[in-house]
Amino acid sequence: MTVPTVTLNNGVEIPQLGFGVYQIDPADTKDATLAALEVGYRHIDTAEMYGNEKEVGEAVAASGLAREDIFVTSKLNNGFHARDAALKAFDGTLEALGFEYLDLFLIHWPLPKVGDYLETWKAMEEILASGRVKAIGVSNFQQHHLQRLFDEADIVPAVNQIEVHPYLTQDALRAFDAEHGIATEAWSPIAQGKVLDDEAITAIADRLGKSAAQVTLRWHIQRGDIVFPKSVTRSRVEENFALFDFELTDADLTAITALNRDERTGPNPDEFNYIPD
Ligand SMILES: NC(=O)c1ccc[n+]([C@@H]2O[C@H](COP(=O)([O-])OP(=O)(O)OC[C@H]3O[C@@H](n4cnc5c(N)ncnc54)[C@H](OP(=O)(O)O)[C@@H]3O)[C@@H](O)[C@H]2O)c1
């Protein structure tokens, strides 16, 4: 099964399908990540906030695969929104993963009321210039956060990782990303399971002989977004990888997109200002 790649705005290629490790217990993360690598995933999405970077790094080391054959993303945690803190946090991420370089580093949340994401973004630009990360981007940025970076910083983020699924289609923000050369990554792509009983989705799945999760993930793929569903269940890890031997029609895509209710499973980035202890 060949996973297509998306070319980011600095030429770096990222597999369009990856494996997310949010809410995987650190004790289970090495095995879960190794299972995903065995199935064929070559893109892992972690974060300092998830507490499992070390175990992702252990899985990469134990996999027998070359480091350059696996695309790894991590994210700057919310307590590090200032230049020196961000530089130090990136060193900590590389050390935890046991890597000499990272593929993609993101600002996890803009935290508009407590941090200065512009200063933080300038630190991300410094990290990119150091050569220890191949691309930098943001997560949970709204249009106005991105606009401030365009106005006051030098580098356009390579990606914007935002919540997207059939109940939150985010078409305005995805279009804005695309207009500015930013690839959209869709987090919680199956809304943590909430969309899987939807009749519009199960009807398409029944017709195609696929699961509701596969149909939903395929919808993302055909819309051009990058996805990394999470599962600790081997059969689901396999199921979520089997997306490239079928196609949705334009009518299927339209029917799924019409399910939008602007319903978030996670926080609103304009209001989320949480800093962990
Ligand atoms: N940047 C951010 O702020 C942010 C926020 C949230 C998530 N993310 C990233 O996005 C990734 C994915 O999002 P997510 O983990 O929140 O949610 P998700 O991938 O939409 O859903 C994961 C949930 O769905 C279940 N599941 C997975 N595949 C399934 C299938 N084929 N059939 C039925 N159930 C299935 C999993 O159960 P089991 O594990 O029990 O099998 C788990 O409970 C994360 O791991 C993380 O990398 C980023």
The ligand as an ORCA input file, in Angstrom:
! r2SCAN-3c Opt
* xyz 0 1
  N      -2.742     19.520     17.705
  C      -3.680     19.216     18.577
  O      -4.110     20.054     19.383
  C      -4.241     17.820     18.573
  C      -5.380     17.533     19.342
  C      -5.881     16.230     19.310
  C      -5.267     15.261     18.522
  N      -4.140     15.564     17.808
  C      -3.443     14.555     16.985
  O      -4.391     13.870     16.153
  C      -4.304     12.473     16.405
  C      -5.646     11.816     16.174
  O      -6.656     12.423     16.973
  P      -7.338     11.734     18.238
  O      -6.418     10.722     18.791
  O      -7.814     12.797     19.150
  O      -8.659     11.088     17.641
  P      -9.078     10.144     16.426
  O      -7.892      9.613     15.712
  O     -10.118     10.867     15.659
  O      -9.814      8.957     17.192
  C      -9.138      8.083     18.067
  C     -10.204      7.215     18.777
  O     -10.948      6.470     17.795
  C     -10.763      5.073     18.034
  N     -10.552      4.476     16.710
  C      -9.452      4.610     15.913
  N      -9.616      3.955     14.763
  C     -10.848      3.385     14.808
  C     -11.573      2.560     13.911
  N     -11.064      2.186     12.745
  N     -12.823      2.156     14.285
  C     -13.364      2.532     15.464
  N     -12.708      3.310     16.362
  C     -11.450      3.731     16.048
  C      -9.566      4.916     18.951
  O      -9.757      3.805     19.814
  P      -8.601      2.768     20.267
  O      -7.306      3.510     20.398
  O      -9.117      2.265     21.573
  O      -8.544      1.690     19.216
  C      -9.623      6.219     19.738
  O     -10.547      6.104     20.803
  C      -3.796     12.405     17.849
  O      -3.331     11.120     18.226
  C      -2.753     13.479     17.825
  O      -1.586     13.002     17.180
  C      -3.633     16.840     17.822
*
